[in-house]
Amino acid sequence: MCPDFGGVRLEGCGFAVFWRVISRLGSAGADARIDAGVNLVTFSCMSDTGARDSASPLRWVLSYLLKEKAVFLPSLVALAFTAVLSLGFPYFLKDLVGNPLDALREGVDAEEVMSGSNAVALKLLAVLALQAFVGFFRVQGFIRSGESALNRLRTDVFSQLTRLPMAYFHEQRSGALSNRVSADLGVLRETLITTVPQAVRQSVILIGGTVAIFLFTWKLSLIMLASVPVVVLAIAFFGRKVRGYSKAAQDSLEEAGTVMEETVQGIADVKAFTNEGLEARRYGRALDGFFDVVKRGAMNRGAFLSFVIFALFGTITFVIWHGARMLASGEVTSTNFAAFVLFSVFVGASLGAFPEIVSQMQQAAGAAERLRELFDEKREREGGDEVGLAGRLAFEGLSFAYPSRPDVTVLEDVSFEVNTGERVALVGASGAGKSTAFSLILGFNEARTGRVLFDGRAADELSLKSIRSEIAIVPQEVLLFGGSIRENIAYGRAEASDAEVEVAAKLANAHDFICELPDGYDTLVGPRGTKLSGGQRQRVAIARAVLADPKILLLDEATSALDSESERLVNEALERLMEGRTSLVIAHRLSTVRHADRILVFNHGRIVESGSHDELIAKQGTYRFLVDTQLL
């Protein structure tokens, strides 16, 4: 069953989807890999890629890093510095390898060679020590700036989600949106903390190493670099296929995650209908689809990796073979040849790392693009006058159909007025449009034609904040957040004191049962309030509404699911709450509506009767039929 919010059972469990998404934002992402130390050889295969490759989404993500420039830019400079220092390793190592060979050939004294080697080793150790020292602060800086940027992004995503219209959440499958946002933020976390630093590091090493090998022997360098265009073309060819398979795999895995979340959420129904096997088969089919896509993608990734390895190592083998001939003929010294080999290893390692870096960047671009789709969604109406309300409202020729079902008219030409302090009951069979009327009052949906009026002014002239701040809601199935009872009551007015919370609880007939709990007002209610009974949850919701002190009160079948004693306590609390307030009550129980000042009878989206209980009984119409058949 979809949760109630604002006195409205939201179609498609839209609020449930929204709540799952925002509750998972803080936990998105995988553990970051910290790159520390000197990498002699790094050959990496391509990782799964995301959907579409676009520079604009990446620039958007990187803009969050630039907001942390006080930490990020110094870390970037330190990273470039340590990357340059890492090139000192092959530079000094060439003397340890090449000079002794030259010395033996030229008959130089061995003691002199050993002394020179010791000096070179000390310089190399000094360079490594400096690199490690700077790297310590560089790693911290990138993690700090990356996580801070991610927190900014999470905050913006959260803010955007809370401002999207309810219609957006109606269209989302339960669990799909939360899984997607969580996965996309995880990809961006990996990119910001690991891939961006790695890309800068490997770029510096690649450029610096390439310059170095040209300085030592340009002939061998040209031969080695001749393989680069071939590898680049291979990346373009295979990368396109890998991205397509990776997108399909990501969608399949998302489907599996959605099945799991829906099953866990509805585990009571799963067990009640003994459908554990059915859900296991659904989950298995989703995983089979994922595995099939992964197998097809693995063939392309394997072919690509095999080609890169063959091209890279084949080129290195040919270059070293040719270099050996040049060394034998005296065209290159052993020191320069050793330098070329060592720097070539670094250049090859950097080049081998770029397929993974590019792949991760492509995946990040796809994730960023999907997140940006959230920001492209139209927000709820903003602006309007900030005014206080007296409590008078009206519907004026209002018709409405849900955007997902534009051909089905839910309300048609509905007009009525509720005066300040008046108590009006909305009755009718299920699906008659009563809850939809509440959603329009709260601004969750907008009328197709006609207007909702507050104190004689059209709703679209007033800000949603000013309207909703004057309305309190007590739904049939109360949504409690997973904190304490005190926090849930204070949700009606966040700045309320503990004393005000207790006064509200007393007026709602909740104080006594709260005091009987082991932790009193600090008792945790559990997920969605599952540790409290239905009547207790209702009284907490009433206390929340009391604390909000609204001008307009919406009650959506607040006692229909309660036992007699709980109903008595809740009705007593509701009577106190409705006193002096404009109240609209949706109810199916005659005891709830018979004392209303006026009753509006809905039928197929229209108001077919209006009057007091006695007047409507005397008419012998729809209301009388509902009473006689116990449909109230």
DAKA-V810353 format. One record per helix or strand. SS is the DSSP state (A for helix, B for strand). FROM is the first residue (numbers start at 1). TO is the last residue. If there is no record, write none. Layout:
BEGIN
SS;FROM;TO + SS;FROM;TO
END
This chain:
BEGIN
B;4;5 + B;8;9 + A;11;27 + A;55;66 + A;69;106 + A;110;162 + B;164;164 + A;166;170 + A;176;216 + A;218;225 + A;228;265 + A;267;272 + A;276;328 + A;334;376 + B;379;379 + B;385;385 + B;393;400 + A;403;405 + B;411;418 + B;423;427 + A;434;441 + B;449;454 + B;457;458 + A;459;461 + B;462;462 + A;464;468 + B;471;474 + B;484;484 + A;485;490 + A;498;507 + A;511;516 + A;520;522 + B;524;524 + A;527;529 + A;534;548 + B;552;556 + A;564;578 + B;582;586 + A;590;593 + B;598;603 + B;606;611 + A;613;619 + A;622;628
END
